[in-house]
Amino acid sequence: MKLAKYFSVLLLTFFLAGCGLSDGTVDTAKKLESTISKAKIKVSKSKESFLKDPKTSKLQNYVEKENLLKSFSIASTLVDKAEVYYKKNLVPMLKKDDSDDENMVIAHINNINGILRNVIFEISKPSKRITILSDILKNSKSYLKKSTELTSKANGLNDGFVILANSMIEKYPSKKTDIEKRKASVLSVKSLIDNSFVSLKKEIDKKSMDLTLFSKEYDSILNNYKKLEALVKKETTIINQLDKSYTKILSDMKEVYVVKVGRVSWNDYYDLPRETTYIYPDKIVNKATFDYFDSIGEQKLGTLGGGLFSSSSRNEIRSNLNSNYVKALGVNARQNFPRGDDSAEFWIENLFVKYYHKYTYIRNGKKNESNWIEVSAQEFEKQYNNLGMEIVSKPYGFYESEKITSAAPAGMSYVGNKHYGQWKQDSSGHSFWYYYGMYSFMNNMFGNNNHGYYRNDYNSYYDNRRNHKSYYGTGSRTYGTYGASTYRTGSRYSKTNFARTNSRTVSSVKSGKRSSFKTRSSSVRSSAGKSRGRGPGGGGK
């Protein structure tokens, strides 16, 4: 009985010992009391040292003028604050010694340390300031020289920006109001530098220079010059965007159907056979095969072997499923088959679809084609109706923030922009857009019988663009995946992977039997796939 009581007391003692604050936290908290006391002494000594400094004596009038001793008063107040905080918040928790308070104690420690860091900052300010004023007094000509250099460089930055801005206004008159605002913002910062320099120069010419004012104006020049540099760089980057042109055209698209097969093998003669799982490499299949296996749910694919006198030497899977689709998977049943195993079970481990686009890029008049680029199912769905269309465009005279993301017939966003072409009239007197110069290749690229887009096409497009809507043409001149113009005779899009794999759709569109858009959100499958896991038989005996 006594032994049981002894162990109960021991267990209780051990339990209670584990419920207190950690040793490290307690030690850190207790040391703060000493740290606060040392901070009081440091404030007093720092003030004493500052007052004895010869620089302080020489510039005593600035000590009073800028009220530099106030920093020591602030520091003393902060130390008192830290002491009160310690006694009010930490001491009671240290006495309580409850592990539940661990995080709160650490938070209080951090708060006190934060206060003490501010103490150090405050007591360093007077000495730093008097050192700066003393250096200005001693080296005022060097400060003037530096200010002169920065002011000159500021004028150069402003002048260079003005030249660029004015050239852009001449090229893109519609942006004049916006560019003038950018010029004004740059000029306003440059003017602050000029004003500070004038004030600084006046001070240095006086017999009795005001060091406080000189320091203020010098700092203003330094800070505003940095601001001006950053502003000119930013505004130059933005304005230069007007002189860049790019268009991204969806030139082809495809879906790749992938099936992944899993296998578990064992030896049927072992009472407790080991099982070996093997996952075959991805197999690309056609849509019909993919859809078949996607529809059968959790059924196993088939088996192999089954004893010494079975046909286990064969490489074919025995299956009750459609043999044509099973063969389409191209599974070698004995690929990487473990020695000694004579039986196996197969299942569909995963099915998924990969989506790809090809793009035509036109950058500043130069055209290039991309290879296949994998895209998300969402992006594929979003752009499905836009074959042969520009899906992103930023013409000359547009900022990057104004790029056009509503789909339109390729090159349509360039229409009406004098940097790409001009309006002409056909033999019937109808106005159409003619691309010239480095963009003349676009007259044939999109197949409009060298007559580009007509004015009524552009007017309809522009109405859609203002409302952030895609434009697919009207009447017999329709564009995109289901547009008759996309697959006209000789069109590059009639020879795409999409056209070959969707020949019925293309034929229907060309014959005029189909011109409506297809909503595919229910048919586009996630590229993440659908994991089947192991087959229902589970393998083994």
BELFENGI-V560302 format. One line per field, one symbol per residue. ss: DSSP state (h for helix, s for strand, l for the rest). psi: psi as a letter, one per 20 degrees, with the letter a starting at -180 (. if undefined). A space follows every 50 residues. Layout:
# BELFENGI-V560302
ss = ???
psi = ???
This chain:
# BELFENGI-V560302
ss = lhhhhhhhhhhhhhhhhlllllhhhhhhhhhhhhhhhhhhhhhhhhhhhh hhlhhhhhlhhhhhhllllhhhhhhhhhhhhhhhhhhhhhhhhhhhllhh hhhhhhhhhhhhhhhhhhhhhhhhhhhhhhhhhhhhhhlhhhhhhhhhhh hhhhhhhhhhhhhhhhhhhhhlhhhhhhhhhhhhhhhhhhhhhhhhhhhh hhhhhlllllhhhhhhhhhhhhhhhhhhhhhhhhhhhhhhhhhllsssss sssssssssssssssslllllllllsssslllssslhhhhhhhhhlllll lssssllllllllllllsllllhhhhhhllllllllllllllssssssss sssssssssssssllsssslllssslhhhhhhhlllllsssssslllllh hhlslllssllhhhllllllssssslllllssssslhhhllhhhhlllll lllshhhhhhhhhhhhllllllssllsslllllhhhhllllhhhhlhhhh hlhhhhhhhhlllllllllllllllllllssllllllllll
psi = ghgghghgggggggghhijrqqggggggghhhghhgghhgghgghggghg hiphhgghkhhhgggjlhihhhgggghhghghgggghhhgghhhhhlphi jghhghggghgghgghhhggggiiggggghgghhhghhlhhhgggghggh gghghgggghhgggghhhhhhmhijggghhhhghhghhghhhggghgggg hgghiqgnpohggggghghgggghgggggggggghggghihhjqpqpopo irqqppppppqqqpqrpiiphmqqpppppqqppprrhggghghhiicjqq garpblrhjrliiqiqppqjrohghghhikpohjpkppphqiqqqqrohq prpqpqqqqppoolippqqrappprrhghgghjhjkpjqpippnrqjqrh ijqpjpqrppihiipioiihbrprqaijjppqppprcijhiihihjmkkj jbprhhggggghgghhjkqqpjaqcimqrahkphhhkrpiphiijrhghg ilhgggggghijipjqqpojhhhpqpihaophaqrhhira.
